[in-house]
Structures are given as C-alpha cells and as structure tokens.
Amino acid sequence: MNTESPMHQMTDEEAWAFLGSHEFGRLAFHLAGEVHITPINYCADRGRLIFRTAEGNKLLGVTMNQDVAFEVDEFTETEATSVVLRGFAQTLEGDEADFADELPLRPWVPTEKHVVIAVTPSEMSGRRFDLQRPWLHQRTD
C-alpha cells in the first residue's frame, strides 16, 4: 500500500509561479449581503493580482466591501492544482492604474474595461493532488 499522501502543499513561490503562468480565474466578492463569484482574466504582478473591470456588480461589490477571494485551478490526467487566496481589492487610479497598460492584461471579450483593480493577498494556499481517476480505466467503450 502506498503511504505517500496524494496531496502536496505548494510553497508561496510555487503558488505565485502557478498564478503567473495562468490568466483566468474566479473572483468571489460580497454584494448586498450575498457572495458572488465571477470569472476574470488577470495578471499576477508584484505580489498582487491585477484585473480590469467596468461599471457593474463586480466593481460595486469590491468597492463596497474590499474583502475578496480568488481561485485558479488546473487538472491533467494525473494531477490537479489549485491556488486559493483571500485578500483585499483596491481600485487603482492615476499613475498606479497607468502601469496596467504595460502588463500582459487584455480583455478576453471586446468590451471597454477602464477600471483597474489590484488584489493584495492576506492569505494564500496552493495544493497539488495526485489523481488516480480509476474510472478512466473502467471504460468499456
């Protein structure tokens, strides 16, 4: 019997490298007493996550309550990876927002998104899971 754990904690450096190698995740935020979750494209830069948004629920939510959570996942046939962070969202303005033009951060859909938001983590965890996925070996087709 294999006694090695199928779950592996990632270091902060590994988690940031994972975040930096992706550009799509899910942002959870509070709005009107409810928790909302929405997909966003982002860029990891200087220990923060940066994304653009427009007027709407997401902007209203992070403006009214800066407490947010963010998650990025990936899986293959043999491994799954998940990085989750909790932190604080802040609208960037002026020179702080202008630097976002230098980042590899572009909207995935052709909409105007002029507001730049930075999420500064207060907690972060990353995990890798070895997958067995026995159901893949039980297919009869």
C-alpha positions in Angstrom: 0.0 0.0 0.0 1.3 3.5 -0.9 1.6 5.6 2.3 2.7 8.8 0.5 0.0 11.5 0.6 -1.7 12.3 -2.7 -1.9 16.0 -1.6 1.1 18.3 -1.7 1.3 21.8 -0.2 2.8 24.3 -2.5 5.3 26.9 -1.3 4.3 30.6 -1.8 6.9 30.8 -4.6 5.3 27.8 -6.3 1.8 29.3 -5.9 2.9 32.6 -7.4 4.6 30.8 -10.2 1.3 28.9 -10.9 -0.7 32.2 -10.8 1.8 33.8 -13.1 1.5 31.0 -15.6 -2.3 31.5 -15.9 -4.5 34.3 -16.7 -8.0 33.1 -16.0 -9.6 32.6 -12.5 -12.6 33.2 -10.3 -13.1 36.1 -8.1 -15.5 35.9 -5.1 -16.9 39.1 -3.6 -19.7 40.3 -1.4 -22.6 42.4 -2.7 -25.8 43.2 -1.0 -25.4 40.6 1.7 -24.7 37.8 -0.8 -21.5 36.2 -2.0 -20.9 36.3 -5.8 -18.4 34.6 -7.9 -17.3 35.6 -11.4 -14.7 34.6 -13.9 -12.0 37.1 -14.6 -8.8 37.3 -16.6 -6.0 38.7 -14.6 -2.2 39.2 -14.4 0.0 38.4 -11.4 2.4 41.3 -10.8 4.5 42.4 -7.8 2.7 40.2 -5.2 -0.8 41.3 -6.4 -3.4 40.2 -8.8 -4.4 42.9 -11.3 -7.6 42.9 -13.4 -9.7 45.3 -15.3 -13.4 45.8 -15.0 -16.2 48.1 -16.0 -19.2 49.6 -14.1 -21.4 46.8 -12.8 -21.8 44.3 -9.9 -18.2 43.3 -9.7 -16.9 46.9 -9.3 -19.8 47.8 -7.0 -19.1 44.7 -4.8 -15.3 45.3 -4.5 -15.9 49.0 -3.8 -18.4 48.4 -1.1 -16.5 45.5 0.6 -12.8 45.0 -0.3 -12.7 41.5 1.2 -12.4 39.1 -1.7 -11.3 35.6 -2.6 -9.7 34.3 -5.8 -9.1 30.8 -7.2 -7.3 29.3 -10.1 -7.4 25.5 -10.9 -5.9 23.2 -13.4 -6.0 19.5 -14.0 -4.5 16.9 -16.2 -4.9 13.1 -16.4 -2.6 12.6 -13.4 -2.6 15.8 -11.4 -4.8 18.7 -10.2 -3.5 22.0 -8.9 -5.5 24.7 -7.0 -4.4 28.1 -5.7 -6.8 30.0 -3.5 -6.2 33.4 -1.9 -8.1 35.8 0.3 -7.3 39.4 0.2 -8.3 43.0 -0.3 -9.3 44.6 -3.6 -8.4 48.2 -4.3 -9.2 50.4 -7.3 -6.0 51.9 -8.8 -6.0 55.4 -10.1 -3.6 57.7 -11.9 -0.1 56.5 -12.4 -0.9 53.3 -10.4 -3.6 52.4 -12.9 -1.5 53.5 -15.9 1.1 50.8 -15.2 -1.5 48.2 -16.1 -1.1 49.2 -19.8 2.4 47.7 -19.6 1.2 44.4 -18.2 0.1 41.4 -20.4 -3.5 42.1 -19.4 -6.1 42.5 -22.1 -9.9 41.8 -22.1 -10.8 38.4 -23.5 -14.1 39.9 -24.8 -14.2 43.1 -26.8 -15.7 45.4 -24.0 -14.3 48.5 -22.5 -12.9 48.0 -19.1 -11.2 51.1 -17.8 -11.1 50.4 -14.1 -8.0 48.7 -12.8 -8.3 46.7 -9.6 -5.4 45.2 -7.5 -6.0 42.3 -5.1 -3.4 42.2 -2.3 -3.4 38.8 -0.7 -3.7 38.4 3.1 -3.7 34.5 2.9 -2.8 32.1 0.1 -2.7 28.4 -0.2 -1.7 26.2 -3.1 -2.1 22.4 -3.4 -1.3 19.8 -5.9 -3.2 16.5 -5.9 -2.0 13.2 -7.5 -5.0 11.8 -9.3 -5.9 8.1 -9.6 -9.1 8.6 -11.6 -9.8 4.9 -11.7 -13.0 5.5 -13.7 -10.8 6.3 -16.8 -9.5 2.7 -16.7 -13.0 1.2 -16.3 -14.4 2.4 -19.6 -15.9 -0.2 -21.8 -16.4 1.9 -25.0 
